Amino acid sequence: PLTVHWVWSSTGWLSATRGGSDGEAVLGGALDFAGGLVVHVVGGVTALSGATMFGYRNKFSMDREAQPPRFQFVGGRWRVNELESSSDALATLGVFLLWTGWFGFN
């Protein structure tokens, strides 16, 4: 919401169409094609903040033997632990849901 105002409002400090008192935007303003800039930058910064705060997914697991972390530093070297296999049916369902969302709403 705040970031949207910065870019999409004619008075926002990142707006390419800024018409405020000074009439100048920061570095000429941001051209946002179909809302992609604001949506992806806000999503990326939010995801990076969440990943930094929470760490990798198995960090809070109580049983390290049942669910070892994906990457582990052992004996001065990084070890990559194998992941359990996924469900083919759920993977296929996910592909069709993404496909439907992409073509149905775009």
Phi, psi and chi 1 to 4 in degrees:
 res  aa     phi    psi   chi1   chi2   chi3   chi4
   1 PRO       -  -48.9  -27.1   30.7      -      -
   2 LEU   -70.6  -42.6 -177.9   61.4      -      -
   3 THR   -65.1  -36.9  -48.2      -      -      -
   4 VAL   -60.7  -41.9  167.9      -      -      -
   5 HIS   -64.1  -39.5  173.5   75.1      -      -
   6 TRP   -58.1  -39.4  -68.5  -15.3      -      -
   7 VAL   -96.9  -43.8  177.3      -      -      -
   8 TRP   -87.5  -22.0  -68.5  -14.5      -      -
   9 SER   -79.5  147.5  172.1      -      -      -
  10 SER   -71.0  -14.0   62.6      -      -      -
  11 THR  -105.2    3.7   60.1      -      -      -
  12 GLY   -70.6  146.9      -      -      -      -
  13 TRP   -72.4  -13.1   65.6  -82.1      -      -
  14 LEU  -106.3    4.4  -74.8  174.3      -      -
  15 SER   -74.0  136.0  175.7      -      -      -
  16 ALA   -75.7  -16.9      -      -      -      -
  17 THR  -108.8   31.8   60.1      -      -      -
  18 ARG   -62.0  130.2 -177.1  174.6  171.5  140.2
  19 GLY  -128.2   31.6      -      -      -      -
  20 GLY   -71.8 -161.5      -      -      -      -
  21 SER   -64.9  -40.5   60.4      -      -      -
  22 ASP   -88.7  -20.7   58.4   -3.4      -      -
  23 GLY    71.8    7.5      -      -      -      -
  24 GLU  -116.9  135.8  -67.3  -66.1  -35.7      -
  25 ALA   -98.2  164.3      -      -      -      -
  26 VAL   -67.0  122.3  175.5      -      -      -
  27 LEU    51.8   33.8  -62.3  175.5      -      -
  28 GLY    86.3   -3.2      -      -      -      -
  29 GLY    88.2  168.2      -      -      -      -
  30 ALA  -107.0  126.2      -      -      -      -
  31 LEU   -88.2  115.4  -68.7  175.4      -      -
  32 ASP  -107.2  106.4 -170.8   18.0      -      -
  33 PHE   -85.0  112.8  -62.7  102.2      -      -
  34 ALA    58.4   25.5      -      -      -      -
  35 GLY    80.8    4.3      -      -      -      -
  36 GLY   -66.3  -37.1      -      -      -      -
  37 LEU   -62.8  -53.6  173.9   77.5      -      -
  38 VAL   -63.7  -46.4  171.6      -      -      -
  39 VAL   -62.1  -46.9  169.5      -      -      -
  40 HIS   -76.4  -34.8  -72.2   93.3      -      -
  41 VAL   -68.3  -44.9  166.9      -      -      -
  42 VAL   -64.6  -42.3  169.5      -      -      -
  43 GLY   -63.8  -41.9      -      -      -      -
  44 GLY   -66.5  -43.2      -      -      -      -
  45 VAL   -66.5  -38.9  168.2      -      -      -
  46 THR   -64.8  -43.5  -56.7      -      -      -
  47 ALA   -65.0  -41.8      -      -      -      -
  48 LEU   -64.6  -40.3 -177.2   62.1      -      -
  49 SER   -64.3  -43.7  -60.1      -      -      -
  50 GLY   -65.0  -42.0      -      -      -      -
  51 ALA   -65.8  -35.1      -      -      -      -
  52 THR   -69.9  -40.8  -58.2      -      -      -
  53 MET   -72.1  -42.6  -74.7 -169.3  -52.0      -
  54 PHE   -96.3  -18.8  -62.8  118.1      -      -
  55 GLY    74.2 -164.0      -      -      -      -
  56 TYR   -72.6  163.5   57.7   90.2      -      -
  57 ARG   -67.1  -30.7  -72.5 -173.0  -80.3  179.6
  58 ASN   -92.8   12.6  -69.1  -28.2      -      -
  59 LYS   -61.6  -33.5 -176.0  175.3 -176.5  177.6
  60 PHE  -100.5   11.7  -59.9  108.4      -      -
  61 SER   -71.8  136.0  174.5      -      -      -
  62 MET   -80.2  -29.1  -65.2  -62.3  179.9      -
  63 ASP  -107.6   96.2 -171.9    5.9      -      -
  64 ARG   -69.0  -26.0  -69.2  -83.7 -176.5 -178.0
  65 GLU   -74.8  -38.3  -63.8  -60.1  -39.2      -
  66 ALA   -72.7  -37.4      -      -      -      -
  67 GLN  -133.8   81.9  -70.5 -173.7  -23.2      -
  68 PRO   -70.4  154.3   25.2  -31.7      -      -
  69 PRO   -64.6  154.6   16.8  -24.4      -      -
  70 ARG   -61.8  -45.0  176.9   76.0  171.6  117.0
  71 PHE  -117.1  134.9  -59.4  102.8      -      -
  72 GLN  -137.9  136.4 -157.7  169.8   18.8      -
  73 PHE   -94.2  107.1 -163.9   69.6      -      -
  74 VAL  -128.1  124.8  177.8      -      -      -
  75 GLY    60.9   35.7      -      -      -      -
  76 GLY    81.0    4.6      -      -      -      -
  77 ARG  -133.5  153.3  -62.5 -175.4   65.2  174.3
  78 TRP   -82.9  133.6  -76.5  100.3      -      -
  79 ARG  -116.2  136.9 -176.0  176.5   81.5 -177.2
  80 VAL  -102.0  116.9  179.1      -      -      -
  81 ASN   -85.7  143.8  -64.1  -41.5      -      -
  82 GLU   -69.7  143.6  -66.3  -64.1  -37.4      -
  83 LEU   -92.5  151.9  -65.4  175.4      -      -
  84 GLU   -68.4  149.2  -65.5 -179.8   17.3      -
  85 SER   -68.9  151.9   60.9      -      -      -
  86 SER   -93.3  167.8  -59.5      -      -      -
  87 SER   -81.4  123.5  167.6      -      -      -
  88 ASP   -64.4  -35.9  -68.5  -23.8      -      -
  89 ALA   -65.9  -43.2      -      -      -      -
  90 LEU   -70.1  -34.1  -71.4  177.5      -      -
  91 ALA   -64.8  -42.2      -      -      -      -
  92 THR   -65.3  -42.3  -56.2      -      -      -
  93 LEU   -60.2  -41.4  176.1   64.9      -      -
  94 GLY   -62.4  -40.8      -      -      -      -
  95 VAL   -62.2  -44.1  166.7      -      -      -
  96 PHE   -69.2  -34.3  -78.0  116.2      -      -
  97 LEU   -66.9  -42.3  -72.2  172.6      -      -
  98 LEU   -64.0  -42.4  -74.9  171.5      -      -
  99 TRP   -62.2  -44.5 -178.4   81.6      -      -
 100 THR   -63.4  -42.9  -57.3      -      -      -
 101 GLY   -64.3  -40.7      -      -      -      -
 102 TRP   -66.3  -52.0 -179.9  -99.8      -      -
 103 PHE   -80.7  -28.2  -72.7  106.9      -      -
 104 GLY   -77.9  -32.3      -      -      -      -
 105 PHE  -109.8   -4.8  -62.0  109.7      -      -
 106 ASN  -104.4      -  -77.2  -31.5      -      -
